[in-house]
Amino acid sequence: MATLKLAFGVAIFLVLAMVGIKLVPPFFSNYELEDAMKTEALQSTYSTRSEEDIRTAVIKQARSYDIPLTAKQVRVLRVGGFGNGSLTIAADYSVPVEFPGYSTTLEFHPSSQNKGVY
């Protein structure tokens, strides 16, 4: 009986490890992208960078985290002037995850907004 419990415990541990190995990287990459978007929004609110330049910078950061974003998936909206308006950056993407016998798609919606102080 003890051998059966040990085998069952090892099997559960292996299944949880496999799920963790498959699920943690996409969530961590999303966290890194959202952090990069917050930094980009903060810096770009007070600069004269165009919306297209900001979009290109976000896509470049996403690729460094192995997230395949396109220009259509990234939205940049600047309201008001430089330094006294607000800047919103948002993206929508999905990551397919495959397990033995089951596959799913994780949907991510990272975004950031910064308002000028003036």
Protein Blocks (a to p, Z undefined) as FASTA:
>chain_A
ZZmmmmmmmmmmmmmmmmmmmmmmmmmmmmmmmmmmmmmmmmmmmmcbdfklmmmmmmmm
mmmnopacdfklpccddedjehiaccddddddddddddehiacddddddddddddfZZ
